[in-house]
Amino acid sequence: MRRPLTALLALASLAPIASAKEGAGADYRIDWMTSGQREVTRRLEEQPLTGRARNVILFIGDGMGISTITAARILEGQLRGESGEDNALSFEQLPYLALSKTYSNNQQVSDSAPTATAMVTGVKANDGAISVDSGLDRDETDLEVVTRHALPTLLEQAEARGMATGIVTTARITHATPAVNYAHIGNRDWETDRLLPTGATVRDIAAQLVEAQRRYGIEVVMGGGRAMFLPAGDADPEYPGRSGTRLDGRRLHEEWVAARPESAYVWNKAGFNAIDGDQTRHLLGLFEPSHMLYEEDRAAGSEPSLAEMTGKALDILERSEQGYYLMVEAGRVDHAHHAGNAFRALKDSIALSDAVRAALSRVDLRDTLVIVTADHSHVFTIAGYPERGNPILGLARQPGNTAPQLALDGRPYTTLGYANGRGYSRLATGGDTRYGVPPAPGRHLEPDWTNETEDEGYHQEALVPLESETHGGEDVAIYAGGPWSHLFRGVMEQHGIYHVIRHALGW
Ligand SMILES: [Zn+2]
């Protein structure tokens, strides 16, 4: 009953007429007529699926705007030795596409909390809001008041209907995007009781995950954020020099496991590998004290990839008789962009593409709605007039030129850049502790200077000096396949995603 995407994947390969690039001026012409006609054939073959969706997988690239997707697509192709522009990421081969308007109730350029809330509750919310409506003050600490403003989430509604549910992220599991599934709170920063104002009766986000587990039981929870679950006195199992954050002394991971039978907690790759999806009903994986490592740095740690976590989640969720709802977030595309470090943002976007491919290789699009989108964009641009196949992380070089293009100040510039952030010349020294990106140069490029921009830690040039690069306000894309995915078309309001999902599920 599976429909592998072989047919779709075959469409992606556009064989160049010329062989691999040999220096500047290589010929990347392909059979344009045939490849263009394939675009028509592919669309003619696609029939809308109007049966009820049994399962829903919502992939979110946090901060993965369209320029990020274009650059990641080129980088992925170039890492395989191709020119890159005609490459396609896995989710770019899904049949339907819409633009998503990401403004929130009170922000023109939004943050993750209200945008993720819009997608999983169907309501645009305010800055900071985790699945609460805009009538609630961000700083409200009274549990009863907060509860009055709580918005029911897709995950909660799926659980109430007997479906299995899962949340997978590379960020802390208590971070805004994953938290909107199970928590209700006005301030996204209240991830642990240490960060709650004194006297607050509303529970911190990590504690709310345990409450959700007692109330209805989520099947799969994987990501980072161990420190939010451990008491301040407990050393972290992987980094003994670091400790938990909780002031209430609770060991929330133990409470989570005790809440439901057949539950397991893992915190490293070995534990993750030992989990048999047929034996485990509820899995909690917390692989770092804070966020998981960037894909680029993952080998240095002991954690599964986003694709591996997605596969393990499906091992467990596919056993459900009533279908499942799964959110998978590439949470650190956003962080690398905030740091002004395109390399890590693109590598994490490619890791999301790998996770989507892993899911598409095993789900049946006749009964599973697959959506890939972003919560918001970043001020990330692809500029200059570089020639085909020019390294996407490199200096802009025009067709036929081996020397980089020079700006009015006599210095070269990179194809990729930011409208604001750390890559401003006077700031771009020293490390970036907030986003875990090592020290790197910014703009002190000299005309003979070539390779450094492709180094993993490079901070692309920025126009406006800011400590942290900001989100972007233009629309993001929604890619979709499966039942009712044809409703994702045209320009849509972001909270419409929730309503299409409900329609597809027949709710
Ligand atoms: Zn962000």
Boltz pocket constraint, residues with backbone or C-beta under 6 A from the ligand:
constraints:
  - pocket:
      binder: B
      contacts: [[A, 63], [A, 112], [A, 334], [A, 335], [A, 338], [A, 471]]
      max_distance: 6.0
